[in-house]
Amino acid sequence: MNKTDASLRSQHRLEAARLLAGFAPADITAWDQAESLPAAIPGLLAEAGLLGTFISTEHGGRGWDAVSFGLLCAEFGQSSLSLLSIVTVHSMVMEAIRLSGTDQQRAEWLPALAKGKKIGAFALTEPDFGSEATGIQTTLVACDEGYRVSGRKKWISYAARADVLLVFGKLQDGGPEDNSAVACLLPTDTPGLRITPMKGLLGFRAAMLGEIEMTDCVIPAANLIGRKGAGINYVAAGALDLGRLAIAFGSLGAMEACVTDSVNYAKQRKQFGQSLSRHQLIQQMLADMITSYKAAERLCLHAAELRAAGDPMAAVETATAKYFASTHAVSVANQAVQIHGAAGCSAGESRTERFYRDLKITEIIEGSNQMQQIMIAQNGMGEFVQSALRRKRLMTGD
Ligand SMILES: Cc1cc2nc3c(=O)[nH]c(=O)nc-3n(C[C@H](O)[C@H](O)[C@H](O)COP(=O)(O)OP(=O)(O)OC[C@H]3O[C@@H](n4cnc5c(N)ncnc54)[C@H](O)[C@@H]3O)c2cc1C
């Protein structure tokens, strides 16, 4: 990274930090309690140019690299993970079009999404299929107008407000790719579509999740994104890779907030005649929190740097960063609540209780951490065998 890259990235991060500083902590708590975000939020993010940052300027975005995008997500994570989730799913829809769309689809959809004129949501999970995404039962039946989309989706972030859904299903056209996975864009004003808001979540309560029922929703053939058969392995996988980067950095940002709040609280709260920060068992917790944060930061930045450089190892390093950052963020939030005592258990006293609930979700979304572990182990095994072989060859001179 040269000096210009570094200063540009700091400048990008500052843009996000300035906008987010405008949201009062009491308002963020109120959104969480109301399980809803103000309708004006996407407009504010769009106006600040923060919705299409990684999209090229040619397509209405800002052309930021993966590191700047990650740092933006870290800023959102420090503020509100519900707010981050809109940026995440909206970005995943754009990423799918960017990677798998035709030139015409990119020209048609990306400028409106990047400028926030339309907001996207990512609809993969179904009531009976989560981690096993290849099992989804939504169908796209070929018809004269294009396709009739029918099926059910559940746990879809921001579905309650989105303008367009990226829906994954199985093709039924009687052709050679019959019953293979496909992705399509489905505007939310399409007849036959019903979205029911989901309430009472543990975390991400203001992310406006929805359950979706699709009954013969007609879309033109031009709304199919990616090749027939590539719906899960390429279109969803590419979008989820970006989603994982967003969640890794978002967890990092939330971790930073938990550490900062804990340090401040430990310094001002006195028990047994001295501030909590002087008690060594509190220092032990702070040491673990700080170490987790620093290790997660290195992994997140490494993954983003690889992605920015177009390195093929970026995907597995992103899975590693997401797995590590989310797991350690849960533990950091747990310790933050412990340091705050009862004040850590009340939304009126601190924001640690919200981070504690929200961060648990980061271990489940964008591919659960068990799915990340499988990916890390499968790639890592090959990597370590190769490295041992290289070492042996070097030593024997073969
Ligand atoms: C707040 C929130 C927001 C979400 N937003 C979206 C969204 O915008 N779009 C969307 O499509 N989905 C969304 N989801 C759904 C999310 O992606 C799924 O919850 C996730 O993929 C896991 O699927 P599942 O819940 O069906 O769990 P399951 O797949 O049923 O798994 C249950 C448990 O078993 C484990 N498990 C499963 N298979 C294995 C295995 N082979 N080996 C070991 N362990 C295994 C899992 O890791 C998990 O711990 C959201 C969920 C939440 C909670």
The ligand as a MOL file (V3000), in Angstrom:
LIG
                    3D

  0  0  0     0  0            999 V3000
M  V30 BEGIN CTAB
M  V30 COUNTS 53 58 0 0 0
M  V30 BEGIN ATOM
M  V30 1 C -30.7040 -11.2470 11.6530 0
M  V30 2 C -30.6250 -12.1600 10.4570 0
M  V30 3 C -30.5390 -11.6010 9.1770 0
M  V30 4 C -30.5270 -12.4390 8.0500 0
M  V30 5 N -30.5220 -11.8660 6.8010 0
M  V30 6 C -30.5910 -12.6830 5.7070 0
M  V30 7 C -30.6830 -12.0970 4.3830 0
M  V30 8 O -30.6900 -10.8710 4.2080 0
M  V30 9 N -30.8110 -12.9470 3.3180 0
M  V30 10 C -30.8340 -14.3200 3.4630 0
M  V30 11 O -30.9360 -15.0050 2.4590 0
M  V30 12 N -30.7390 -14.8770 4.7000 0
M  V30 13 C -30.6270 -14.1080 5.8150 0
M  V30 14 N -30.5490 -14.6640 7.0750 0
M  V30 15 C -30.5590 -16.1190 7.2060 0
M  V30 16 C -29.1450 -16.6550 7.4580 0
M  V30 17 O -28.3680 -16.5200 6.2970 0
M  V30 18 C -29.2960 -18.1230 7.8890 0
M  V30 19 O -29.8500 -18.0700 9.2100 0
M  V30 20 C -27.9870 -18.8880 7.8820 0
M  V30 21 O -27.5590 -19.1500 6.5690 0
M  V30 22 C -28.1090 -20.2250 8.6330 0
M  V30 23 O -29.2110 -20.9430 8.1720 0
M  V30 24 P -30.3080 -21.5060 9.2060 0
M  V30 25 O -30.6560 -20.4300 10.1420 0
M  V30 26 O -31.3840 -22.1190 8.3950 0
M  V30 27 O -29.5490 -22.6100 10.0320 0
M  V30 28 P -29.2940 -24.1340 9.5950 0
M  V30 29 O -28.6770 -24.1820 8.2580 0
M  V30 30 O -30.5220 -24.9110 9.8380 0
M  V30 31 O -28.1940 -24.5330 10.6760 0
M  V30 32 C -28.4520 -24.6270 12.0700 0
M  V30 33 C -27.1310 -24.8350 12.7830 0
M  V30 34 O -26.4910 -26.0100 12.3080 0
M  V30 35 C -25.2150 -25.7070 11.7880 0
M  V30 36 N -24.9520 -26.5410 10.6160 0
M  V30 37 C -25.6810 -26.6550 9.4810 0
M  V30 38 N -25.0800 -27.5080 8.6250 0
M  V30 39 C -23.9570 -27.9410 9.2380 0
M  V30 40 C -22.8950 -28.8260 8.8670 0
M  V30 41 N -22.8370 -29.3950 7.6580 0
M  V30 42 N -21.9050 -29.0380 9.7600 0
M  V30 43 C -21.9040 -28.4320 10.9670 0
M  V30 44 N -22.8630 -27.5820 11.3630 0
M  V30 45 C -23.8800 -27.3270 10.5150 0
M  V30 46 C -25.2710 -24.2220 11.4220 0
M  V30 47 O -23.9880 -23.6330 11.4230 0
M  V30 48 C -26.1410 -23.6740 12.5180 0
M  V30 49 O -25.3510 -23.4520 13.6590 0
M  V30 50 C -30.5520 -13.8590 8.2140 0
M  V30 51 C -30.5960 -14.3970 9.5100 0
M  V30 52 C -30.6480 -13.5790 10.6140 0
M  V30 53 C -30.7290 -14.2010 11.9760 0
M  V30 END ATOM
M  V30 BEGIN BOND
M  V30 1 1 1 2
M  V30 2 1 2 3
M  V30 3 2 2 52
M  V30 4 2 3 4
M  V30 5 1 4 5
M  V30 6 1 4 50
M  V30 7 2 5 6
M  V30 8 1 6 7
M  V30 9 1 6 13
M  V30 10 2 7 8
M  V30 11 1 7 9
M  V30 12 1 9 10
M  V30 13 2 10 11
M  V30 14 1 10 12
M  V30 15 2 12 13
M  V30 16 1 13 14
M  V30 17 1 14 15
M  V30 18 1 14 50
M  V30 19 1 15 16
M  V30 20 1 16 17
M  V30 21 1 16 18
M  V30 22 1 18 19
M  V30 23 1 18 20
M  V30 24 1 20 21
M  V30 25 1 20 22
M  V30 26 1 22 23
M  V30 27 1 23 24
M  V30 28 2 24 25
M  V30 29 1 24 26
M  V30 30 1 24 27
M  V30 31 1 27 28
M  V30 32 2 28 29
M  V30 33 1 28 30
M  V30 34 1 28 31
M  V30 35 1 31 32
M  V30 36 1 32 33
M  V30 37 1 33 34
M  V30 38 1 33 48
M  V30 39 1 34 35
M  V30 40 1 35 36
M  V30 41 1 35 46
M  V30 42 1 36 37
M  V30 43 1 36 45
M  V30 44 2 37 38
M  V30 45 1 38 39
M  V30 46 1 39 40
M  V30 47 2 39 45
M  V30 48 1 40 41
M  V30 49 2 40 42
M  V30 50 1 42 43
M  V30 51 2 43 44
M  V30 52 1 44 45
M  V30 53 1 46 47
M  V30 54 1 46 48
M  V30 55 1 48 49
M  V30 56 2 50 51
M  V30 57 1 51 52
M  V30 58 1 52 53
M  V30 END BOND
M  V30 END CTAB
M  END
